[in-house]
Amino acid sequence: MERQFLQVSQTVLDVGYAVLARDAGAEMQNLAFVLDQPISPTEKLRRHIAGIINAYYRFPYLNRLIHLLLHQGSEATAKEVNRFFVGPLFEFQGDLPGLDRIHCFCYPAALSHGTVSGDIPAISDGARKLAQGLASLFYLDDIEQHFDKLKAYAEPELDGTEWTAADSAARIRQLQP
């Protein structure tokens, strides 16, 4: 079931985005600090999860604000929120070539997407959203190639052989008893 939000003004959305950027930006810096530490991956994950729990404790409005901006913000705001919050949860992080092209659709994404990846009724919506996002990324990766093919397309859709005049008199005679 889709959540319903109150309609809010663009000014409120702009202020909400500024608050989100301030509070979540600090948390993302903390995450970057943890990832750069010379500790085991297990310890990094433990600290990351603890950081998420602490962030939602300190800023209980974050999840609703993210959803409000995604659903009611301008297209540019929604794209920025999506890039900042959704991408890092669905994309693997690291320095390996091609790792940024691998995505994971699993329960931890619920922190930014809500229950679209772990809740049975919502998984269709989440899968659709993920598929649309991936398709747009693939298309954008090759946008020049697609545009060149579009410009070079020369096969006409209609050439005049699709329709022939009917012999109406003959058809009427066939229908008469």
Phi, psi and omega in degrees: 000130180286132178288143176261136179243151171293145176285128181237158183286163179296327179298317179296320178295321178296317178295318178301319179295320179296317178296316179298315180297321180293306186287315181285329178299319178296321179293324178292327175294320177298319178297316179299322178297315180297317181295332180276355183284146179277064180235169183292155176303324179296318179292323176298316179296317179300315180292324178296312179297318177298322178295320177297314180299315179295321180297315180289336174287315181287326183232074186295346182274352188304311184297314179294323179294319177301312181294321178299314181292325178292321186270329185240351180286170176296167180298321180295319179295316180298319179295319180293317178297318179299314180296320185285321187254316187282315181307308182298337180273330180265342181259140174287147182251146177151182184257002181288138179298132178084354182295330179289351179265358179258132181237152182233122181253094186214180188301324180302340177294346179300337180295329178251330183262354190080209186268032182285348182245350182235353183255125186305310182296331185266355186294330177296317178296317180295317180295320178297316180296317178295316181297318178296318179297316179294318180299318179294323177296317180297318179296315181294328178299327184243029186301321180297317180297317180296319180293319177298319178296322179296317179293327183276352183293124184232359182281118181290146179288321181240132179238004177098349182265000183285339186226136174234149180293138181273149175270088186297321182297318180295321180293322180294319178298324179293328183278341182282142180284000000 
